[in-house]
Amino acid sequence: MANSPQSKKRARQSEARYAVNKARRSRIRTYLRKVEEALASGDQAAAATALAAAQPEMARGVTKGVLHKNTVARKMSRLSSRVKALATA
């Protein structure tokens, strides 16, 4: 347990930051789920709009330190290629 005032403050800050980061991760996952659902339905237009909405959220996750840059780049690339493949199919 935190004893000094500094360690108590750090514990409070850590809890607050954890809550914010958890909310950000949840928000990003929601956007990703919407893209996945649009892909599963086979609707290319809906998938493209869902991906366009998800990309800024994912990029914001990188700038806020919630997700790693390469992870987001990989996810964006794979999702965009799946949406593009849906258009040609």
Secondary structure as UniProt FT lines:
FT   HELIX           5..41
FT   HELIX           44..63
FT   TURN            64..65
FT   HELIX           69..88
//
